Amino acid sequence: MSKDDATWLNVAYVAFLLLMGYVAYRGVELLGIQMGWLERYDWFEYAATLIAALVGIGLTWYLRADKERHEYFLAAIAELRKVSWPTWPDTKRMTIVVCIVVAIFAVIVGIFDSAWAWTLKHLLA
């Protein structure tokens, strides 16, 4: 475990906090719209923000509190550093190959679909 790994893990925790806070805010906001609380109470938006912040902080604290889980995440980051990632030209080449293969299979599936539709249309007519 290096200091750099711990820093990246802290960045991931902050990103998790922000994401969970946003999801919680949208959920509480949707609940407020459905129940009519958003229009009825002026303070509801502040309450939704407070609830979202508490949910985000609580979930992040729960995620970080377990020392075993924290060490596991640090070990995962260390293992990711050992991965041999493809170069940018290799990535572009492999992406083009995948797109071509998907297009070929889409054409094949389309031909089979048309053939079955034509066959069933004539058999059922």
N, C-alpha and C positions, 0 to 999 in steps of 0.2 A: 504494500500500500504506500503510495507516494502522496505528498501533499497535493499534487495536481489531481489525483484521483478523488481525494476528499473534496476538493473544490468543485469538480464536475458533479459529484454526487449532491453537493449543496445546491448547485444550479438546478439539478433535476428536481430536488425537493421544492425549490421556489417555483419552478414551472408547474409541478404537480399542485402546489397550493393555489396558484393562479387559475389553473384549469378547473379544479374542484370548486373554487369560489365562484367562477363564472357559471359552471353548471348548476350550482346551488342557487345562484341569483336568478338564473333563467327559470328554474323550477319554481321558486317562490313567487316570481313575477307572474308566471303562468297560473299558479294557484290563485294569486290575487286577482287576476283578470277573470278567471272562471267563477270565483266566489263573489266578485263585485267589490272586493275590498280596495282595489286600486282607485276606483272612482269615489268610494265612500269616505275613505280615511286619507287625510293629507300626509300623515306620518308613515303610511305603509311603505313607501319607497325607501325611507331611511331604515325602517325595520327590516326590509328585504335585504338591504346592503349589509346591515349588521349580522343578520342570520347567515348570509352567504360568507361573510368574513369568518364567522365563528365555525361554520362547517369546514371551510378550507383549512383553517388553522388546526382544528381538531383532527381532521383526517391526516394532515401532514404530520402532526405530533404523533398520532397513532402509528403511522408508517415508520417514523424515525425512532420511536421509543424503544423498539425491540433491538437489542444489541446484536443478536444473531442475524436478523434481517439486514441490519446496517452493514455488517461484515460481509454478508452474502452479496449485497449490491457492490461493495468495494471490490470483491473478488471477481464479480462479473465484469466490472470496468477494466480490471487488470487483464482478464482474459481477452476482452475486445481489443486491447492494445496489441496483442500477439497475432491478431488476424491479418492475413495478407490480402489487402483490399485490391480489387482490380484497378488498373489505370483508367484514366478518362477515355482514351481511344478504345480500349477493350470494352468499357461499359457502353459506349455508343454503338460499337459493332454488335455486341450481344443484344442490345435493345432493338436494333434494326432486324436482326435475325428473328427475335421473338415476334415483332410486328408482322413480318412476312409469313411466319408459320401460322399466326392467328388469322391472318387474311386468307391463307390457303384453306385452313379448316373451316372458316366462315363460308367460303364459296362451296366447299364440299357439303357442308350441312345444308346450305341453301338449295343445292341441287337435289339432295335426298329429300328435303322437305317438299320441294316442288313436285318431284316424282311421286311421292306418296300421296300428295294432295290430288294430283291428276289421276292416279290409280284409284283412290277411294271415291273420287267424284264420278268416275265412269262405272265403278262397281256398284255404287249406291244409286245411280241414276236409272 
